[in-house]
Amino acid sequence: MKILVAGATGKTGIRLVKRLAAGGHTPVALVRKSSDTSSLPDQTQLRVGDLADLPAGVCDGCDVVIFAAGSGGDTGADMTDKIDRDGAMALIDQAAESGVARFVMLSSVGADDPDSKSDLAHYLQAKHDADEYLKASGLTYAIVRPVSLTDDDGTGDVILGRDVDPHAKAARGDVARVLADAVSSDDWGGKTRLMQTA
């Protein structure tokens, strides 16, 4: 399948794109003009676009779209809204217009019911809004909500759903594995699940 990945040059995104390519898919990286694409596999196709101002037709010809982007931990509330909420919503709209078969969202633990007292309250609210928008879009979706991320490759052994410890860790490598699986697995269609590395 041809799979568009937003956030393809991020720490999780690079692992995801490599896994998709190794699985025989054609990854399409949505990148800004300034993005460093040197770590992406050779077979990766590039589409230039900024989530803060998406060009029309960015999802055309793609079977699946994965949102694995983020504004980053050092940005303010305005950029969080532009990327994690509004950018995600704009990509969902374009995916629906292009008739993609599935939209996979990388979300976060806590996005189901954001804690207003949390240090991450604004971020979690943005993720919550984007998740709810996806659920109402009519697209077949999968929403992955990992616990706190580490930069490890992981073990491939993950826990999903109700048995997840919200205070555990999730290796980015394992998150990439789960996102890649959610692209086509029947177990993920229309599902929202927490995840952690076992």
Buried (B, 14 or more C-beta within 10 A) or exposed (E): BBBBBBBBBBBBBBBBBBBBBEBEBBBBBBBEEEBEEEEBBEEBBBBEBBBBEBEEEBBEBBBBBBBBBBBEEEBEEEBBBBBBBBBBBBBBBBBBEBEBBBBBBBBBBBBBEBEEEEEBBBBBBBBBBBBBBBBEBEBBBBBBBBBEBBEEEBEEEBBBEEEBEEEBBBBBBBBBBBBBBBBBEEEBEEBBBBBBBB
